[in-house]
Amino acid sequence: MMKTIQVTINEALLDQIDDQCGSRNRSAFFRQAAELLLKQAKIKQLEQQDIQGYKRQPIRPGEFDVWQAEQVWPE
């Protein structure tokens, strides 16, 4: 279900948005922008979880040596 909201925005920014909308309407533009920001926030959260995990349990020397040969591109 879609809900209608009211957003206050300055005219200069709205002009830039209108220039970028192309065939989309403003609502579609704002939906896509919000989805993108939320996706980026989720990625950042997952990256932070990885960082914290590696701080709690660092990689041990030799732990990934078995994969060294897989990193070489054949010529």
Secondary structure, DSSP 4 states (H G I P E B T S, - for coil): ----------HHHHHHHHHHHTTS-HHHHHHHHHHHHHHHHHHHHHHHHHHHHHHHSPPPTTTTGGGGGGGSPP-
